[in-house]
Amino acid sequence: MRDVAIGELCEIRRGWHQKQVVARAQVVGLQRERTVLSLIGNAQGLSRDVVLYPTGRALSAWVGYSVLGAVLDPTGKIVERFTPEVAPISEERIIDVAPPSYASRVGVREPLITGVRAIDGLLTCGVGQRMGIFASAGCGKTMLMHMLIEQTEADVFVIGLIGERGREVTEFVDMLRASHKKEKCVLVFATSDFPSVDRCNAAQLATTVAEYFRDQGKRVVLFIDSMTRYARALRDVALASGERPARRGYPASVFDNLPRLLERPGATSEGSITAFYTVLLESEEEADPMADEIRSILDGHLYLSRKLAGQDITRQSMY
């Protein structure tokens, strides 16, 4: 395929003279005369007779006040709603964009009141900062996210569940249904069974939704759970496109794409995005190159100890 670009969206049709689009794919790599694409969604029903049509545009989604109180898939489609739809004010935005320039940002000027004693009293988070929640499995990352949603003073909460199990997404949606802040929440998901490119797009879409509300003058809190699984999805896409593995099996492009996503939140003259990114640690003692890379990009770090969690000290200190 000629005249295509990385990130471009392609339509898949059953034949040359058919207009029905049966699937979509995204350009993820270029190898001499070959173009590497990653399928968006399910491949079931596709045959070798299908025809690819480049669209000349990148993947985009409709965002706006209509997504408040809704669950979105990685393409931006509303799959469920837990509050009635508000005024359908929407605009189409490309989901993979460059971070704002330094000139459009403002400094951290006030604290974000989270209602969590351990954070507000000892580990104060500022409005517009990017915080990492580092912990091993079972240490309370999800519980802390629930508490931050329920108690933080903000206008909009955007949650991106990347590579999580389907059961965990169900439990999170049930929690939002029972929350008194459900009309302020937007949930974007791509479970572990989704293609790697969908998991990458889900994190970018969640950030795009947060950026829309920041541009509307809102105070936004963004959660991405988890950056570890997002990085693994980036690795899978890069390896499939022909890149060579580098540090601990991660191609070099993974370390280029991480700051491109992590630098998008922040405070501007219009509004702010305060972001919390969970990072799954394999061990509290051993070095983790991916966790180290993410740590070096973020503004602050919260560590949850497995030892303290086992003694229930973590839970007691949060309330």
N, C-alpha and C positions, 0 to 999 in steps of 0.2 A: 504494500500500500504506500502510495506516494502522498506527499503534501499533508501529512498528519503530524500532530505534535503530542508530546508527553502530556497525559491528562485529558486528552480529547475524548469525547464521547462518540461511540459508534452504534448505529442501529443494526440489528440483525433481522433480516427478512427471509422468508421461505424461498423466494426465487427472484429472478431479475425483474419480472413484471408484476410483482405483488407489493402492495403498499403496507400490508399488515406487519407491524413490528412485533416479533415474537420474543425478543430479548434485547438487552443492551450490554455493551462491553466498553471497557475503558483502556486507552493506550497506556501501557506501563513501561514499555521499553522499545528501543530501536536497535536492530542488529543488521548492519549493512543494508541489504535489500529486504530484510524481514521486519515486520512490525509485531511486537508482542502485546497481546491484549489480555486483560483479565475480565472474566465474565461477571457481570453484576446480577446476583440472584442465582436461581436454579438453572442447571444445564439440561434438565430432563425435557425430552421432546425435540431437541436440536439434532440435526443430521448434517452430513457433509455437503449437502446441497444448498445450505443456507448462504445468503449473500450479505456481506458487510457494507454498510453505507456510512462513511464519515459524516459527522454533522457539522464540523467546523467550530464547535463550541465545547467548553468544559462543562463538567457536571455542575448543575445548579439546583436550587430548591426554592420553593415559595415559603417565605417566613413572614411573620407578623403577629398581631394580637390574636389571630384565629388559632394559633398553636398553643396558647395558654390553656392549661388543663387537659393536655392531650399527650398521647404516646405516638412517637414518630419512628418509622423504620429508617434505614440508612439513606434512602432516596428522598426523604422528607414527606412521605405519604403518611397521613394520619390513620393509624390502625385501630385506635381506641381513644375514647374521650371520657374523662371522669368528672367533667363539669360541662354545663351548657356552653355552646359556642358564643363568643362575644363578637363584636363587630368585625367582619372579615377584612381587616386592613392588612394587605400583604404586598410584598414586593419580591421579585426574583433576584437571588444573589448566588454568585459562584461560591462554592463552599471552600475551595482551596485558594486562598489569597495571601498576599504578603502581610506581615505584621505592620501596624501603624508606625510611622516614622517617629524619631525622637522628638521632633518639633511639635507633633500633635499630642504628645503625652504631657501629663502634669504629675508632680511628685505626690508622694504619700503624705496626706495632710491630716488625716483623722483616723482613729482606730475603728475597726469593725467590731461591733458588739455582737458576740456569738452566743452569749448566755451559757457558755461552758466555762466553769470556774478555772480549770487548769489552763485554758487558753487566754482568757481575759485577764487573769491575775498574773500569770508568769510568762506566757508566750504570745503576747499581744500581736494580733494580725491587723495590718493597716488596710484601709479601703484601696483596692487596686493592686494589692500584692498577689503573688503566686506562691502558694504553699504546697509542700509535699507531705503526704501522710505515709510514712514508711513503716511497714510492719510485715511480719510473717503471717501465714494463714491462721485464722482463728483468734486474732488479737483484738478485734473490735473495730475494724475500719468501717464496716457498713453501719454499725451502731452509732459511731461518731458522725457519719454523714447524716443519719436520721436526726440526731440531736441538733446538728447545725441547721438543717432545714427548718425544724420546728421552732428554734429559738433565735436565729439570727435576724437582725433587723435589715431587711432588703426588700426591693420591689419585685424582683423576678428571680426564680431559681431554675437553672438549667442543669439537668442530670444526664450524663452520657455513660451508659453501661456498655463497656466494650469487652467482648469475649467472655462475658459471664455465662453461667449456666442458666437455662430457661427457668428453673425453679427460683433462682434468685431474682430474676426480672419480675416474675409473678409476685413474689413477696414484696418487692419494692413498690409495684403498682398498687397492691393491696394497702400498703402503708400510706401511699399518697391519697388513696380514696378516703381514708379515715382522717387525713390531716386537715386542720383548719386553714392550711395554706395551699390547698390543692389548686385553687384558681390562679395561683402565682407560679405554678410549676410546669415545666416542660420536660418530658423524658424522651431521650433518644437511645435506642438500643440496637445492638448487633450481637447476638448470642454466639457462643463458641462454634456452633454449627454453620454460621454464615461464612461465605467466602472471605478470604483475607482482605480483598479490596473493599468489601462492604464494612468490615471492622475499621479499616482506616478512614473510610468516608464518614462513618458514624461519629467519630471523634471530631472530624472537621465540621460536620453539620452542627453538632452541639455547640461548637465554638462560634459558628456563623449565627446561630439563633441568639446566643449571648451578645454578639456584636450588634445585631439589629436593635436589641432593646437598649444597649449602651448608647447607640446613636439617637435613640428617642429620649435620652436624658435620664434613663433609669439606673438605679443601683442594682447590679446583677451579681449573683453568686453562681459560679460555674463549678460543677463537680465532674471529673473524669475518672471512672473506675473501670479498668485500671490502665495506667500508662505502661505497665509491664506488658500487658497483652496487646496494647497498641503497638509497642515496639516489635513484638513478635510478628504481628500482622505485617508491619513494614518489612521485616526481614523476609517473610515468605514471599511477598510481592517482588522484592528485589532479587531474590534467588531465582524465582521463576522467570524473571526478565533477563537472566544471564549474568548478573553481577557475581563477582567472586566474594566469598566470605572473608572477613577480616578479623576484628577483635571478637573472640569467643563466638565465632560463627555469624556475627552480624556484618553485613556489607557496609561499606563506607557511607552509602546514601542514607542509611538509617540515622546516622549521627548528624547528617545534614538536615533531615526532615524533622527531627525532634525540636530544635529551637524554632523552626518555622511555625510549629503549632504552639509551643509554650510561650512564645513572645507575643502572641495575638491578644491575650487579656491585658488589663491594665486600666488606668484612669486617663480620661481625656477631658477636654473642656465641656463635652456634652454629658458624659456619664462615666460609669466605672464598671469593670468586671473584676471581681475578686475570685480567684480560682483556687480550688483544692484538687490536687492530683494524688491519687493513691498509687503507691508503688509496692509491689509484692516482693518481699525479700526471701531468697531461698534459705538464708541462714543469717542470724544476727552476728555471727563471728566472722564468717568468710567474706572476702571481698566480692562485690558484685559490680562488674563494669557498667552495666546498664543503669543500675541505681546510682552509681557514682556520676555518670554522665548527666542524668536528670537532676541530681542534687546540685551540680555545678551551674545549672541554668536557672533554677528556681530562686526565689527571694528568701524563703524560710523553710524550715523542716520540722515536722512533728514525728516523733518516734514512739511507737506503741510497743511495749515490752511484753514478750510472751510470759516471762516470769511473773511480772506484776499482774498481767491479765489472769493468770492462773490463781492468784491470791485475791482476785476481785478488787484489787486496789485501783486499777485503771478505771473501772466503772464508777467506783465511789468518788474518785477525784473529778470526774466529769460533771456530776450532778451538783 
